[in-house]
């Protein structure tokens, strides 16, 4: 038996290294120049290679929402080529949250908002409906599966931390949960856009052949302590950002939530510190907004290991 293959066109949010002395100084959180370079010099040529493929075997593709936003704004020709390519009966689109946010961080409302945003984008650009969802968290809960079902997305694939390669997996009637990597045939293969030119599609099979009749059980999984701490902070921060109702802060939160898997890489302490400095800065912005609205004096930023807890305590007393 040959592999079912998924190709993902996605890129991580490039987070700037922010030190403690830059908190409160309005330093950008994200390296837009690096992201623009990746999109223009790497992803755009890879999309051209994709649309030039002349294969009849099954091809499964995830085009992330952020990639589609940029391509639609900067290369209408690529969108036209994709529209023609996606008409082929062997090409299957896969859905995701619009910002590829970590599912652990999302309320049901935010999860549904991102599913709706992504599916609307796909409908408007390609007039396509999608029935398969991909997550890089390797987990999903029952309420999220229910939301997917309400959008007629009845299949789900869970891949660990955006890793590429062949994976062993557990197959259920509606969920494929990948685990360890393998070198054997007959497994699920994930490649990203950078590996597209190296891959031969002559032996791929449909994804539907991997699903077997069994019940999927949600099993929450603890991550490394750095990632768990940032996750807890981001979860609490979401409600504070939503309450402040500023689009720029909401967008920052979504981009931060899309790159948290980088903290899986050998307990990356430097990235953890950058994340925490950014979270301190976001909390300081919210505090400053509230102080200004109340006509009170703006205070200096204070670095803390639990910025959202400290912010909630301060907001009660403003």
C-alpha positions in Angstrom: 0.0 0.0 0.0 1.3 3.4 -0.9 1.2 6.7 1.0 -1.6 9.3 1.2 0.2 12.6 0.9 -0.5 16.1 2.3 1.3 19.2 1.0 1.1 22.3 3.2 1.7 25.9 2.0 2.1 27.6 5.4 4.8 29.7 7.1 5.5 30.4 10.7 5.0 33.9 12.2 8.5 35.3 12.5 8.6 36.7 16.0 11.2 39.4 16.8 13.5 39.0 19.7 12.3 41.6 22.2 14.4 42.2 25.3 13.1 43.5 28.6 14.3 47.1 27.9 12.1 47.3 24.8 8.8 46.6 26.7 6.6 49.6 26.4 8.6 51.1 23.5 6.2 50.0 20.6 8.7 47.7 19.0 7.0 45.5 16.4 6.4 41.9 17.5 6.8 40.4 14.0 9.5 40.5 11.3 7.4 41.5 8.3 10.4 41.8 6.0 11.4 38.2 6.5 7.8 37.0 6.1 7.5 39.0 2.8 10.7 37.4 1.6 9.4 33.8 2.3 6.1 34.5 0.6 7.7 36.2 -2.5 10.8 34.2 -3.0 9.8 30.7 -1.7 6.1 30.2 -1.5 5.1 32.0 -4.7 7.5 29.9 -6.9 6.4 26.7 -5.1 2.8 27.5 -6.0 3.8 28.0 -9.6 5.4 24.5 -9.5 2.3 23.1 -7.9 -0.1 24.4 -10.6 2.3 23.0 -13.3 1.9 19.5 -12.0 0.4 17.2 -14.5 -0.6 14.1 -12.4 -3.7 12.1 -12.1 -3.0 10.6 -8.7 -4.6 12.1 -5.6 -3.1 15.4 -4.4 -4.1 16.9 -1.0 -3.3 20.5 -0.4 -3.5 22.9 2.6 -3.2 26.6 1.5 -3.1 28.5 4.8 -5.3 31.5 5.2 -2.4 33.9 5.6 -0.8 32.6 2.4 -4.0 33.0 0.5 -4.5 36.6 1.9 -1.1 37.6 0.6 -1.2 35.8 -2.7 -4.7 37.2 -3.5 -3.4 40.7 -2.8 -0.1 40.4 -4.6 -0.4 37.9 -7.4 -3.8 37.6 -9.2 -2.1 35.5 -11.9 -1.2 32.8 -9.2 -4.8 32.8 -8.0 -6.1 32.3 -11.5 -3.6 29.4 -12.0 -4.8 27.9 -8.7 -8.4 28.2 -9.8 -7.7 26.2 -12.9 -5.6 23.6 -11.0 -8.2 23.1 -8.3 -10.8 22.1 -10.9 -8.9 18.8 -11.5 -10.9 15.9 -9.9 -7.7 14.4 -8.3 -6.9 17.6 -6.4 -8.3 17.9 -2.9 -8.2 21.0 -0.7 -7.9 20.7 3.1 -9.2 23.2 5.6 -7.5 24.7 8.7 -8.1 27.6 11.1 -7.4 30.8 9.1 -4.3 31.7 11.2 -3.2 28.1 11.9 -3.7 28.9 15.6 -3.0 26.3 18.2 -6.4 24.6 18.9 -5.6 24.5 22.6 -5.7 28.3 22.8 -9.0 28.9 21.0 -12.4 29.4 22.6 -15.3 27.8 20.6 -16.2 31.2 19.4 -12.7 32.1 18.1 -12.3 28.6 16.6 -15.6 29.0 14.7 -14.7 32.5 13.6 -11.4 31.2 12.0 -13.1 28.2 10.4 -15.8 30.5 8.9 -13.2 33.0 7.7 -11.1 30.4 6.0 -14.0 28.6 4.4 -15.4 31.9 3.1 -12.0 32.7 1.6 -11.9 29.3 -0.2 -15.5 29.7 -1.4 -14.9 33.2 -2.7 -11.6 32.4 -4.4 -12.2 28.9 -5.7 -15.9 28.1 -5.2 -14.9 24.9 -3.4 -16.3 23.1 -0.4 -13.9 21.3 1.9 -14.7 18.2 4.0 -11.3 17.5 5.7 -9.6 19.6 8.4 -5.9 19.6 9.4 -4.5 20.5 12.7 -0.8 20.7 13.8 -1.7 20.2 17.5 -2.2 16.4 17.2 -5.3 16.9 19.3 -8.8 18.3 19.0 -11.8 18.4 21.4 -15.4 17.3 21.0 -16.8 20.8 20.8 -14.4 21.7 18.0 -15.3 18.5 16.1 -19.0 19.5 16.5 -18.3 22.9 15.0 -16.4 21.4 12.1 -19.4 19.1 11.5 -21.7 22.1 11.4 -19.6 23.4 8.4 -19.9 19.9 6.8 -16.3 19.2 7.6 -16.5 15.6 8.7 -12.9 14.4 8.5 -10.0 15.5 10.6 -6.2 14.9 10.5 -4.0 15.6 13.5 -0.2 16.1 12.8 2.3 16.8 15.5 3.9 20.3 15.6 4.0 20.9 11.8 6.6 18.2 11.4 7.2 16.7 7.9 7.9 13.1 7.0 6.0 9.7 7.1 3.9 9.1 10.2 2.4 6.2 12.0 -1.2 6.9 12.9 -4.3 5.8 14.6 -7.3 5.8 12.3 -10.9 6.4 13.3 -14.1 7.0 11.4 -13.7 10.8 11.5 -10.1 11.4 12.9 -6.6 10.4 11.9 -4.2 10.9 14.8 -0.5 10.8 13.8 2.2 9.8 16.3 5.8 8.8 15.6 7.7 9.1 12.4 8.4 6.0 10.3 10.4 5.0 7.3 7.9 2.3 6.2 5.5 2.5 3.3 1.7 2.6 3.7 1.7 5.6 6.0 0.6 9.2 6.0 3.2 11.5 4.4 3.4 15.2 5.1 5.6 17.5 3.0 5.8 21.3 2.9 6.1 23.5 -0.1 9.9 23.5 0.0 10.0 19.7 -0.7 7.5 19.8 -3.5 10.0 19.7 -6.3 11.7 16.6 -4.8 8.5 14.5 -4.6 7.0 12.0 -7.1 3.2 11.8 -7.0 3.0 8.6 -9.0 2.1 6.4 -6.0 -0.2 8.4 -3.8 -3.6 7.2 -2.7 -6.8 9.0 -1.5 -7.0 10.2 2.1 -10.4 8.5 2.5 -8.7 5.1 2.4 -7.0 5.8 5.7 -10.1 6.3 7.8 -11.4 3.2 9.6 -14.5 2.6 11.7 -13.6 3.3 15.3 -14.3 6.0 17.9 -12.0 8.8 18.5 -11.4 9.8 22.2 -10.0 13.2 23.1 -6.9 12.8 25.3 -5.4 16.2 26.4 -1.6 16.1 26.3 0.8 18.1 28.4 3.7 19.8 26.6 7.0 21.1 27.8 6.8 23.6 30.7 7.8 26.6 28.6 5.1 25.9 26.1 2.5 25.2 28.8 3.3 28.5 30.5 2.9 30.5 27.3 -0.3 28.7 26.4 -1.8 29.5 29.8 -0.9 33.1 29.4 -2.3 33.3 25.8 -5.6 31.7 26.9 -6.1 34.3 29.6 -4.9 37.1 27.4 -7.5 36.3 24.7 -10.4 37.4 26.9 -8.6 40.6 27.9 -7.8 41.4 24.2 -11.3 40.6 23.2 -12.7 42.9 25.9 -10.5 45.8 24.9 -11.9 45.4 21.3 -8.9 46.7 19.3 -8.4 45.0 16.0 -4.6 45.5 16.1 -4.3 43.7 19.4 -6.6 40.9 18.3 -4.5 40.4 15.2 -1.3 40.3 17.3 -2.9 37.6 19.5 -3.9 35.5 16.5 -0.4 35.7 15.0 1.2 34.8 18.4 -1.2 31.8 18.7 -0.1 30.5 15.3 3.6 30.0 16.2 3.6 28.5 19.7 4.8 25.1 18.4 8.3 26.6 18.0 8.5 26.1 21.8 8.6 22.4 21.3 12.0 22.6 19.8 14.4 21.4 22.6 12.6 23.5 25.2 13.8 26.6 23.4 14.5 29.1 26.2 15.3 32.1 24.1 12.0 31.9 22.2 10.2 31.4 25.5 11.8 34.6 26.8 10.8 36.5 23.6 7.3 35.3 24.0 7.1 36.3 27.6 8.5 39.8 26.8 5.9 40.2 24.1 3.1 39.1 26.4 4.3 41.6 29.0 4.2 44.3 26.3 0.7 43.4 25.2 -0.5 43.5 28.8 1.2 46.9 29.2 -0.6 48.2 26.1 -4.0 47.1 27.5 -3.2 48.6 30.9 -2.2 51.9 29.3 -5.4 52.0 27.2 -7.5 51.6 30.3 -5.6 54.2 32.3 -6.0 56.7 29.5 -9.7 56.0 29.2 -10.1 56.7 32.9 -8.0 59.9 32.7 -5.3 58.4 35.0 -1.5 58.7 35.0 0.3 56.1 32.8 2.7 54.0 34.8 6.0 52.4 33.7 6.1 48.8 32.4 6.9 46.1 35.0 8.3 42.8 33.9 6.6 39.8 35.5 6.4 36.1 35.0 2.6 36.1 35.0 1.6 39.3 33.1 -2.0 38.4 32.5 -2.7 37.7 36.2 -1.0 40.9 37.2 -3.0 42.8 34.5 -6.3 41.4 35.7 -5.5 42.5 39.3 -4.6 46.0 38.1 -7.8 46.3 35.9 -10.0 45.6 38.9 -8.5 48.6 40.7 -8.6 51.1 37.9 
